[in-house]
Amino acid sequence: MAITSNDTSITGLNIKHENAPVVGVLALQGDFREHIEMLNILGVVSCEIRLPSALCDLDALIIPGGESTTIARLVLQYGFLEPLRDFCASGRPVWGTCAGAILLARDVDELDRPGIQAMDIQIQRNAFGRQLQSFQSQVAIDGISDGEFPAVFIRAPAIIDVDASVEILATLPDGKIVAARQRNLLATVFHPELTTDVRLHNLFLSMID
């Protein structure tokens, strides 16, 4: 079904027809297709990234949710580790969702291989329990207007500590940090791509120069 600016089923819709940036989604494993669909709704040129050489032409990159140990293994197997670290250091926006946030973090518990380690946050994996403990919660996010965001938590991690240079964007009532930003790096421990709310994707796009 075609989505238009009059479709009220999509929250935060902001179609971009011209001069759209090119946003890549790391497509090794996980919810990369769902992110592509959200970007398509917004009229943004997007592409699935399967080789390190494809990073060169991007304006921004999303690292999706999935299985963090599997994605970390594939990052090493396909030679992505240093190119991803260089991309993060280039100043271009990078957004990690759930497993993607785990890979961005400098300090992660029980990850048996190195991640990208570009963001000064500490993450606890499976902080809310296993698959059966998955849940949705309405979360107030700094930089997002028009009400709380319907955050979907699936075997979610939590950000348990941040450097002074990291901006905390959202917490749960128990104090767990669930969204944070450090310069060009954005981390959310939930799955915005599994909702019909594009406001976080719009926030990420606003980070592109």
C-alpha positions in Angstrom: 0.0 0.0 0.0 1.4 3.4 -0.9 1.9 5.7 2.0 1.1 9.4 1.7 1.4 12.4 4.0 -2.4 12.1 4.7 -2.0 8.5 6.1 -2.8 8.8 9.8 -1.6 5.3 10.6 2.0 6.4 10.4 3.2 8.6 13.3 5.7 11.5 12.5 5.5 11.1 8.8 7.7 13.6 6.9 8.2 12.6 3.3 11.4 13.8 1.7 11.2 13.9 -2.1 14.3 15.8 -3.2 18.0 15.9 -2.1 17.4 12.8 0.1 20.5 11.5 1.8 21.8 8.0 1.2 21.3 5.9 4.3 22.7 2.4 4.5 21.5 -0.4 6.8 24.0 -3.1 7.7 22.4 -6.2 6.3 24.4 -9.1 7.8 21.6 -10.3 10.1 18.6 -9.0 12.0 15.9 -6.4 11.2 17.6 -4.6 8.3 14.6 -4.9 6.0 12.3 -3.3 8.6 14.6 -0.3 8.7 14.7 -0.1 4.9 10.9 0.0 4.9 10.8 2.9 7.4 13.3 4.8 5.3 11.3 4.1 2.1 8.2 5.5 3.9 10.2 8.7 4.5 11.3 8.9 0.9 15.0 8.5 1.8 17.4 6.7 -0.6 18.4 3.6 1.3 20.5 0.4 0.6 21.4 -2.8 2.2 25.1 -2.9 3.1 26.7 -6.3 2.7 30.3 -5.4 1.9 32.7 -2.9 3.5 33.3 -1.1 0.3 29.7 -0.1 0.2 30.2 2.2 3.2 32.0 4.8 1.2 29.1 6.4 -0.6 26.8 6.6 2.5 25.7 9.8 4.4 24.6 7.7 7.4 24.4 4.1 8.6 21.9 2.1 10.7 23.1 -1.1 12.5 19.9 -3.0 13.2 18.7 -5.2 16.0 19.2 -9.0 15.8 21.5 -11.4 17.5 24.5 -9.4 18.7 27.0 -12.3 18.8 26.0 -13.4 15.3 26.3 -9.9 13.9 29.7 -9.4 15.7 31.0 -12.7 14.2 29.9 -11.7 10.7 31.4 -8.2 11.1 34.7 -9.9 11.7 34.2 -12.6 9.0 33.5 -10.0 6.3 36.1 -7.5 7.3 33.8 -4.8 8.5 35.3 -4.1 11.9 37.9 -1.4 11.0 35.8 0.1 8.2 32.9 0.5 10.7 35.2 2.1 13.3 36.4 4.5 10.6 32.9 5.3 9.6 31.9 6.1 13.2 35.1 8.3 13.5 34.2 10.1 10.3 31.4 12.1 11.9 28.7 10.6 9.7 25.7 9.6 11.8 25.5 6.0 13.0 22.4 4.5 14.8 22.5 1.2 16.6 19.2 -0.3 17.6 19.2 -3.1 20.2 22.0 -5.4 18.9 23.4 -2.4 17.0 23.6 -0.5 20.3 25.6 -3.4 21.8 28.0 -3.3 18.9 28.5 0.5 19.3 29.3 0.3 23.0 32.8 0.4 24.3 32.0 -1.9 27.3 29.6 -4.9 27.0 29.1 -7.9 29.3 29.4 -11.4 27.9 30.2 -10.5 24.3 32.7 -13.1 23.2 34.3 -11.0 20.4 35.0 -7.3 19.9 32.3 -5.0 18.7 32.8 -1.6 17.1 33.5 0.0 20.5 33.0 3.5 19.3 30.5 4.9 21.8 31.4 5.6 25.5 28.6 3.6 27.0 28.4 0.4 29.1 25.7 -2.1 28.1 24.3 -5.1 29.9 23.0 -7.7 27.4 19.5 -9.3 28.1 18.9 -6.8 30.9 15.2 -7.3 30.8 15.2 -11.1 30.6 14.8 -13.6 27.7 12.3 -13.7 24.8 9.3 -14.4 27.0 10.0 -11.1 28.9 9.7 -9.0 25.8 7.4 -6.0 26.2 6.3 -2.6 24.9 6.5 0.6 26.9 5.6 4.2 26.2 8.8 6.2 26.5 9.5 9.9 26.6 12.5 10.7 24.3 14.4 14.0 24.3 14.2 15.4 20.8 10.9 13.6 20.0 7.7 15.7 20.1 4.0 14.8 20.0 4.0 12.4 22.9 5.8 9.3 24.1 7.3 6.7 21.8 5.9 3.1 21.6 9.2 1.3 22.4 9.4 -2.4 21.7 11.8 -4.3 23.9 12.8 -7.8 22.7 15.6 -9.6 24.7 16.7 -6.0 25.1 20.0 -4.8 26.6 20.2 -1.7 28.8 22.7 1.1 29.0 24.0 1.0 32.6 26.6 3.7 32.5 27.7 6.5 30.2 30.6 8.9 29.8 30.1 12.6 30.7 30.1 13.3 26.9 27.1 11.1 26.3 23.6 12.7 26.3 20.9 10.5 27.9 17.8 10.7 25.7 15.4 8.3 27.5 15.1 6.2 30.6 12.5 3.9 32.1 10.8 4.5 35.4 13.4 2.1 37.1 16.2 4.3 35.9 17.5 2.0 33.1 18.8 4.1 30.2 17.3 3.1 26.9 18.4 5.8 24.4 21.6 7.9 24.3 23.6 10.0 21.9 27.2 10.9 21.7 28.0 13.4 18.9 27.2 11.5 15.6 26.4 8.2 17.4 22.8 7.3 18.5 21.9 4.2 20.5 18.5 2.8 21.3 18.1 -0.5 23.0 14.6 -1.1 21.7 13.2 -1.7 18.1 11.7 1.5 16.6 11.6 -0.3 13.2 8.9 -2.7 14.5 6.4 0.1 15.1 4.5 2.4 12.7 6.2 5.5 14.3 8.9 7.1 12.2 9.8 9.9 14.6 13.1 8.3 15.7 14.0 7.7 12.1 13.3 11.4 11.5 15.5 12.3 14.5 18.3 10.2 13.1 17.9 11.8 9.6 18.1 15.3 11.3 21.7 14.4 12.4 22.9 14.3 8.8 24.7 17.5 7.8 
